[in-house]
């Protein structure tokens, strides 16, 4: 995916995986996780979860991708197949490799939490490194770019409990 891009577009994150439990337990876990991530959720008549988070103020001031305007749709079939589709409004943002990894990790950590796996210790170091990069970007007015070091590029593969990774792609307004 190209970066950085000043975006008037949106980022679509799609992730599918299977969880082993009854549908009610899975939905309860998914609802709790995504609410903890700042989403205001409701359950549709078909049993899927839908919600939004973020604000335009955050889109123009925040370095935290979880504060951006986002919508989410989560579906769970009776066989435990979970499909998540999140659309992130990138107005006012420069999309960096850090942002992309943060949003993909958010998907994977939902699945990881359900399976009982602890949060990886590497995440703390990653978050510290990302925070430092943000500070340097602000202090240098963007002269020191906010490009993620190669050492973090395998983190998603390292912490993902399944063989499917979230798919991220830019979409035009109105496409999703």
C-alpha positions in Angstrom: 0.0 0.0 0.0 1.4 3.4 -0.9 2.3 5.7 2.0 2.4 8.4 3.1 -0.7 9.8 1.5 -2.7 12.8 2.6 -6.0 11.2 2.4 -9.4 12.4 1.4 -10.1 8.7 1.0 -10.8 6.0 3.4 -9.0 2.8 4.5 -10.9 -0.5 4.5 -9.7 -3.3 6.8 -11.2 -6.7 6.3 -10.4 -9.7 8.5 -11.9 -13.2 8.6 -11.1 -16.0 11.0 -12.8 -18.8 12.9 -13.4 -19.0 16.7 -14.4 -22.2 18.5 -17.4 -21.6 20.7 -21.1 -21.0 20.5 -22.2 -17.9 18.6 -23.6 -16.1 21.7 -20.2 -16.4 23.5 -18.3 -15.2 20.5 -20.7 -12.2 20.0 -20.3 -11.3 23.6 -16.5 -11.4 23.3 -16.5 -9.4 20.1 -18.9 -6.7 21.5 -16.7 -6.4 24.7 -13.5 -6.1 22.7 -14.7 -3.5 20.2 -16.4 -1.5 22.9 -13.1 -1.4 24.8 -11.5 -0.1 21.6 -13.9 2.9 21.7 -16.7 1.8 19.4 -20.4 2.5 20.2 -22.0 -0.7 19.1 -25.4 -2.0 18.4 -26.7 -5.4 17.3 -28.6 -5.5 14.0 -31.6 -7.6 13.4 -29.4 -10.2 11.7 -27.2 -10.5 14.8 -24.3 -8.6 13.4 -22.6 -5.9 15.3 -22.3 -2.4 13.9 -20.8 0.8 15.3 -18.7 3.9 15.1 -16.0 5.8 16.9 -13.9 8.9 16.6 -14.4 12.5 15.7 -13.3 15.1 13.1 -11.4 16.8 15.9 -9.3 13.7 16.4 -8.8 13.2 12.7 -7.1 16.6 12.6 -5.2 16.4 15.9 -4.5 12.8 16.9 -1.6 10.5 16.2 -3.6 7.6 17.6 -5.4 5.7 14.8 -8.0 4.4 17.2 -9.3 7.9 17.7 -10.1 8.4 13.9 -13.6 8.4 12.6 -14.3 4.7 11.9 -17.2 2.4 11.3 -17.2 -1.3 11.9 -19.4 -4.2 11.0 -18.8 -7.6 12.6 -20.6 -10.8 11.6 -20.4 -14.2 13.2 -21.9 -17.3 11.6 -23.1 -20.2 13.7 -19.9 -22.2 12.8 -17.8 -19.5 14.4 -16.6 -17.8 11.2 -16.1 -14.1 12.1 -15.8 -11.4 9.5 -14.9 -7.9 10.4 -15.0 -4.9 8.1 -13.8 -1.6 9.4 -13.7 1.7 7.4 -11.4 4.4 8.7 -11.9 8.0 7.5 -8.5 9.4 6.7 -9.5 13.1 6.5 -6.7 15.2 7.9 -4.3 12.2 8.3 -1.1 11.2 6.7 -1.3 7.4 6.4 1.9 5.9 7.6 3.1 2.3 7.9 2.7 2.8 11.7 -1.0 3.6 11.3 -1.5 0.6 9.0 0.2 -1.8 11.4 -1.8 -0.4 14.4 -5.1 -1.0 12.6 -4.2 -4.5 11.5 -2.9 -5.4 15.0 -6.2 -4.2 16.5 -8.0 -6.9 14.4 -5.5 -9.7 15.3 -5.6 -8.8 19.0 -9.3 -9.3 19.1 -8.9 -12.9 17.8 -5.9 -13.4 20.1 -7.8 -12.3 23.2 -10.6 -14.7 22.5 -8.2 -17.7 22.3 -6.8 -16.8 25.7 -3.3 -15.9 24.4 -1.7 -13.1 26.4 -0.8 -9.8 24.9 2.7 -10.2 23.3 5.5 -8.5 25.2 6.8 -7.1 21.9 3.7 -4.8 21.7 4.9 -2.7 24.6 8.3 -2.0 22.8 6.4 -1.4 19.6 4.1 1.1 21.2 7.1 2.9 22.8 8.9 3.1 19.5 5.8 4.4 17.8 5.2 7.1 20.4 8.9 8.2 20.0 8.5 8.4 16.2 5.4 10.5 16.6 7.2 12.9 19.0 10.1 13.2 16.6 7.8 13.9 13.7 6.1 16.7 15.6 9.4 18.2 16.9 10.9 18.3 13.5 7.7 19.4 11.7 7.7 16.3 9.7 11.4 16.6 8.6 12.1 13.3 10.3 9.6 11.0 8.6 7.3 8.8 10.5 8.4 5.6 8.7 8.4 2.4 10.7 11.7 0.6 11.0 12.0 -2.8 9.2 12.4 -4.5 12.6 8.6 -4.0 13.3 7.4 -5.1 9.9 7.1 -8.8 11.0 5.2 -8.0 14.3 1.8 -8.8 12.7 2.9 -12.2 11.5 4.5 -12.9 14.9 1.4 -12.2 17.0 -1.3 -13.4 14.6 -2.9 -16.7 15.9 -4.2 -17.6 12.5 -3.0 -18.0 9.0 -5.1 -15.1 7.6 -4.0 -11.5 8.0 -6.2 -8.5 7.8 -6.4 -7.0 4.4 -6.0 -3.2 4.1 -6.8 -1.2 1.0 -7.7 2.4 0.2 -11.2 3.0 -1.0 -12.9 6.1 -2.4 -15.7 7.8 -0.5 -19.0 6.0 -1.2 -17.3 2.7 -2.1 -18.0 1.3 1.3 
